[in-house]
Amino acid sequence: MAHLLITGGAGFIGSHTCLVLLQGGHSLVVLDNFANSSPESLRRVGELANLPTAGRIGVIEGDIRNPADLDRAFTATGHVDGVIHFAGLKAVGESVQQPLRYWDVNVNGSRLLIEAMQRHDCRTLVFSSTSTVYGEPQTFPISEAFTTNPLHPYAQTKLAVEWMLQALEASEPGWCISRLRYFNPVGAHPSGRIGEDPLGIPNNLFPFITQVASRQRPLLRIFGADWPTPDGTGVRDYLHVMDLAEAHALAIAWLLQHQRSLPVLNLGTGRGLSVLEVLQAFEACTGLAIPREFVARRDGDVAKLEGCAERAAEILGWRANRSLEQMCSDGWAWQSANPRGYGC
Ligand code: WQD
């Protein structure tokens, strides 16, 4: 088994991935600045993994843009065999308002992480990228062969890091890199102990729905009813966060075993769902009514994103297996048991 550094490991996808990695026998060190996460998530991950109190998770509070914090993360708990890099900013609308902040954290932060990996003789990296690099394709499902067309700073910064990693591989032999392009991760671990805990008003559909369900918010505003889709609402490829976490564990294991890079991989279900379809499934699953109103489209939105993940199936043997009903029931189990997230 390996000793892995997980940047942003206290976050939504990071914490679920930490759990899967621990259950797979790895030991971890997490670097997180807790700007959009809580150390409580890691305490609960250790609990779920049945770790002794000391646990097998080293936690370093710090920022990927601080080389001294990075050096601590690479030295405090012994040699790091590989890195899974989640730390970054990921709100589409916010990236339009704050482009320089996104370039600093997502691109400069990734560059500084890579330089720290070089300093500490670690060249195995899984990078958290995004399906929004595809922009607004006109045919579906989207495969990795599609041209990229990043429409906002969030996607542009993620693609810039992908390019940086390609140039690094060409310039310096020995790097083993995986770039994972996520579609829309939702839901929570079925225990209800860890889940998505957005700061402030949720940007994303799923946590907004669960907060309406728990009566923290009066209603869901649906951004546009005139999209060129069957029911006029936006279509996305939603996948369970546990499926996504398992994909990361498979990717890092593949890199460590094969000692070479993976091609870019899409991580989705291949099945797009509209906002109304998600709402219908959530209400059917929970028995709760979700008040809603139609409002204008949101800047940066596209009509549809739906991904083909056949390459991940062929290479990693990975498929998103969990159903929409499981996404809804697990997401609600988390929200209803933790109405204030990790604020307890
Ligand atoms: C989904 C649909 C909205 C909120 C996200 C992340 C981004 C990336 C891709 C990983 C759209 C509609 C939403 C609301 C709504 N993830 N909606 N009312 O925009 O696809 O982007 O996934 O890389 O980081 O932001 O997801 O959940 O914001 O929107 O009607 O209050 O729900 O218009 O059609 P999106 P989302």
Residues whose N, C-alpha, C, O or C-beta is under 5 A from the ligand:
A	BS01	WQD	K90 A91 V92 S129 T130 S131 Y182 F183 N184 N203 N204 L205 F206 F208 R221 I222 F223 G234 V235 R236 V275 D301 V302
